[in-house]
């Protein structure tokens, strides 16, 4: 072999050696990096452990809670070592799946909000999983929920879900939150035992399906495009109704909820209905069992005002009016009568102005008699007795006066009495 050939062989061998050494160095660095990453993740896991308690394994002690939120994690590999965990918080990371949770058979609560997850329940279902939060992910469909038969609370806010589905087998589900999605129909919840349903900021235009939820106590359909309350008349268990920022405009819509026996809190904030004349008092008259309206606690005085404004004692009012002004014609000026047609008509601005004018000229006299004929008021004498006593005193001292003078005196007394009532109960 010539010298040149030998030199070439040595050169090639040297190059191969350098190549393998470089590759080995890269592999070592990669392994070191992976080991370092695993070590870092393991350190994160250890720092997030809390709540030392007994396990089902012969009463041994182990950590039951793990909080590893806000760590930019892309996976939770290694979490299977902590097999007795019951509560996990992995929110605000960069997770794209949760398959590594499949070995955690004792998991009860999972918070996985604000990640990059695309599927729900992509891990083997634990035996007793009850509470799950998937807020702020990239989920567009509810999947595999049926495998978690003991699930009680499911939160799927701020995702891309367009349809409620896949929950028919979840008979234990009590709380379902789907705020901030793209749902346009309430469906596929028949006969479930849901007690709280949250559907804020979706695309709902009407209320459907909730009458098939026999245990529904709280319904939040705020920030939608709903203009009617039709569909709520059979939700007998409903206690809290929130419909803020919708298009409810007519008092007549209250007929769909006025007979719900347990309804105690309603919120119509930022709906056109709030612009109605005497809106608050009209709502209280139609739904007297309310304890809170638009976030404001209802007082006994509010309810008295509402009853006075509408007045159910029409016969007593007419008798009192005739005793004061026997030659005048009695006119029913209760607001529920005056408002009945105008408030629902097409030309509302003119009609509302007409209502205000009639109320300003006549309702005060009606409210005075209603207030003192109401058994809930605190007055010690009825309107009838006070007027009778006054007329008796007047007749005793003014029998010689003409009839027109008596009428004028009665009118003056009535005006004075109404003034006392207006000071006692402020209707502004």
Buried (B, 14 or more C-beta within 10 A) or exposed (E): EEEEEEEEEEEEEEEEEEEEEEEEEEEEEEEEEEEEEEEEBBEBBEEBBEEEEEBEEEEEEBBBBBBBBEBEBBBBEBBEEBBBBBBBBBBBBEBBBBBBBBBBBBBBBBBBBBBEBBBBBBBEBBEBBBBBBBBBBEBBBBBEBBBBBBBBBBBBBBBEBBBBBBBEBBEBBBBBBBBBBBBBBBEBBEEBBBBBBBBBBBEBBBBEBBBBBEEBBBBBBBBBEBBBBEBBBBBEBBBBBBBBBBBBBBBBBBEBBBEBEEBBBBBBBBBEBBEBBBBBBBBBBBBEBBEEBBEEEBEEEBBBBBBBBBBBBBEBBBBBBEBBBEEEEBEEBBBBEBBEEBBBEEEBEEBBEEBEEBBEEBBBBBBBBBBBBBEEBEEEEBBBEBBBEBBEEBEEEEEEEEEEEBBEBBEEBBEEBBEEBBEEBEBE
